[in-house]
Amino acid sequence: MVATPARLLLPTAARRLLGASAARTTARHLSTSPPARAVLYDHHGPPDQVLRVADVAPAEIGDRDVCVRMLAAPINPSDLNRVEGVYPVRPPLPTAVAGYEGVGQVHALGPAVDSLSPGDWVIPSPPSFGTWQTYIVKPATAWHRVRADVPPHYAATVTVNPLTALRMLRDFVNLTPGDTLVQNGATSIVGQCVIQLAKLHGLHTINIIRDRPGSEEVKNKLKQLGADQVFTESQLDIKNIKSLLLTLV
Ligand SMILES: NC(=O)c1ccc[n+]([C@@H]2O[C@H](COP(=O)([O-])OP(=O)(O)OC[C@H]3O[C@@H](n4cnc5c(N)ncnc54)[C@H](OP(=O)(O)O)[C@@H]3O)[C@@H](O)[C@H]2O)c1
């Protein structure tokens, strides 16, 4: 699955932002996490106004906890929406850590944890706590191990957008191979995941994108991902749109 958000906090950028040092050794048992830095907010509002970077006190590592050093975390639109407070489910405030997904490396473990080892790569599962911080301590059950040979930007973004695309394809109508679906916003990361998953499942896609400079290259890129048809909005600004779509399926 190719799903690379344009705004990914890649390891180098994330370390610069959060102040983590590049090389750390992993230790099996520690009583507390190293001091961490995090991107926090105390009340909802425009992210550029309410987010702040701050030092976070070391967290206690309980018997069943795992301390993870974050490697990369994306900035998804839904992260910004969460900071803005547009979703009905909100984190308790004041002081929440921003971010929703990402990948990290196990730094230390509580003595009762045998499901993970120092050095393992893990992602939050389900994504339910702030990931824009350098070290996170959560119970072992909050982490899911992933292969460490996957590029970090793939591992960091495997949860939110690909799974949203999968659920859109599965949860609302019963699609079977040979069916055709139409989507707008096809350049979005979710849209690109829809294209790839549809292709894998034998579904055809008709994709609508905005009229923008370079739209021919965008069309080619989406077709390389598996899109069957790609139109700009102006190409579909015609009276017989329904008949056109019917001739395509
Ligand atoms: N579980 C969930 O509910 C869930 C999970 C993930 C995402 N989402 C939502 O799904 C949406 C897509 O997320 P994403 O991360 O894939 O977004 P993204 O990669 O940032 O893509 C944004 C898309 O919106 C289009 N767009 C932006 N402004 C527009 C405008 N004024 N008119 C028409 N199109 C416009 C962009 O088109 P251009 O390429 O032309 O700029 C692009 O296709 C967001 O609303 C996000 O919050 C929901």
The ligand as a Tripos MOL2 file, in Angstrom:
@<TRIPOS>MOLECULE
LIG
   48    52     1     0     0
SMALL
NO_CHARGES

@<TRIPOS>ATOM
      1 N1        -11.7980    7.6400   10.2100 N.am      1 LIG1
      2 C1        -12.0990    8.8050    9.6680 C.2       1 LIG1
      3 O1        -13.1860    9.3180    9.8290 O.2       1 LIG1
      4 C2        -11.0950    9.4910    8.7910 C.ar      1 LIG1
      5 C3         -9.8040    8.9760    8.6980 C.ar      1 LIG1
      6 C4         -8.9140    9.5990    7.8230 C.ar      1 LIG1
      7 C5         -9.3030   10.7100    7.0810 C.ar      1 LIG1
      8 N2        -10.5490   11.2020    7.2480 N.ar      1 LIG1
      9 C6        -10.9880   12.3770    6.4910 C.3       1 LIG1
     10 O2        -10.8800   12.0700    5.1060 O.3       1 LIG1
     11 C7        -10.5290   13.2460    4.3940 C.3       1 LIG1
     12 C8         -9.2770   13.0050    3.5740 C.3       1 LIG1
     13 O3         -8.1760   12.8150    4.4480 O.3       1 LIG1
     14 P1         -6.7300   12.6640    3.8300 P.3       1 LIG1
     15 O4         -5.7520   12.5230    4.9310 O.co2     1 LIG1
     16 O5         -6.7540   11.5940    2.8120 O.co2     1 LIG1
     17 O6         -6.5840   14.1240    3.1550 O.3       1 LIG1
     18 P2         -5.4500   14.7470    2.2240 P.3       1 LIG1
     19 O7         -4.4870   13.6980    1.7910 O.co2     1 LIG1
     20 O8         -4.9310   15.9710    2.8710 O.co2     1 LIG1
     21 O9         -6.2680   15.1920    0.9210 O.3       1 LIG1
     22 C9         -7.1760   16.2620    0.9450 C.3       1 LIG1
     23 C10        -8.0690   16.1440   -0.2910 C.3       1 LIG1
     24 O10        -9.0410   17.1750   -0.2730 O.3       1 LIG1
     25 C11        -8.9910   17.8680   -1.5290 C.3       1 LIG1
     26 N3         -9.3740   19.2440   -1.2830 N.ar      1 LIG1
     27 C12        -8.8020   20.1130   -0.4340 C.ar      1 LIG1
     28 N4         -9.4420   21.2950   -0.4770 N.ar      1 LIG1
     29 C13       -10.4460   21.1490   -1.3700 C.ar      1 LIG1
     30 C14       -11.4570   22.0320   -1.8840 C.ar      1 LIG1
     31 N5        -11.5570   23.2890   -1.4430 N.pl3     1 LIG1
     32 N6        -12.3110   21.5500   -2.8030 N.ar      1 LIG1
     33 C15       -12.2230   20.2640   -3.2490 C.ar      1 LIG1
     34 N7        -11.2890   19.3880   -2.8010 N.ar      1 LIG1
     35 C16       -10.4110   19.8330   -1.8830 C.ar      1 LIG1
     36 C17        -7.5480   17.7270   -2.0030 C.3       1 LIG1
     37 O11        -7.4860   17.9370   -3.3870 O.3       1 LIG1
     38 P3         -6.1210   18.4700   -4.1030 P.3       1 LIG1
     39 O12        -5.2110   17.2880   -4.2290 O.co2     1 LIG1
     40 O13        -6.5870   18.9750   -5.4090 O.co2     1 LIG1
     41 O14        -5.5420   19.5390   -3.2140 O.co2     1 LIG1
     42 C18        -7.2910   16.2750   -1.6030 C.3       1 LIG1
     43 O15        -7.8750   15.3970   -2.5340 O.3       1 LIG1
     44 C19       -10.3400   14.3520    5.4450 C.3       1 LIG1
     45 O16       -11.5760   15.0440    5.5320 O.3       1 LIG1
     46 C20       -10.0940   13.5720    6.7270 C.3       1 LIG1
     47 O17       -10.4530   14.2900    7.8870 O.3       1 LIG1
     48 C21       -11.4630   10.6000    8.0810 C.ar      1 LIG1
@<TRIPOS>BOND
     1     1     2 1
     2     2     3 2
     3     2     4 1
     4     4     5 ar
     5     4    48 ar
     6     5     6 ar
     7     6     7 ar
     8     7     8 ar
     9     8     9 1
    10     8    48 ar
    11     9    10 1
    12     9    46 1
    13    10    11 1
    14    11    12 1
    15    11    44 1
    16    12    13 1
    17    13    14 1
    18    14    15 2
    19    14    16 1
    20    14    17 1
    21    17    18 1
    22    18    19 2
    23    18    20 1
    24    18    21 1
    25    21    22 1
    26    22    23 1
    27    23    24 1
    28    23    42 1
    29    24    25 1
    30    25    26 1
    31    25    36 1
    32    26    27 ar
    33    26    35 ar
    34    27    28 ar
    35    28    29 ar
    36    29    30 ar
    37    29    35 ar
    38    30    31 1
    39    30    32 ar
    40    32    33 ar
    41    33    34 ar
    42    34    35 ar
    43    36    37 1
    44    36    42 1
    45    37    38 1
    46    38    39 2
    47    38    40 1
    48    38    41 1
    49    42    43 1
    50    44    45 1
    51    44    46 1
    52    46    47 1
@<TRIPOS>SUBSTRUCTURE
     1 LIG1         1 GROUP 0 **** ****
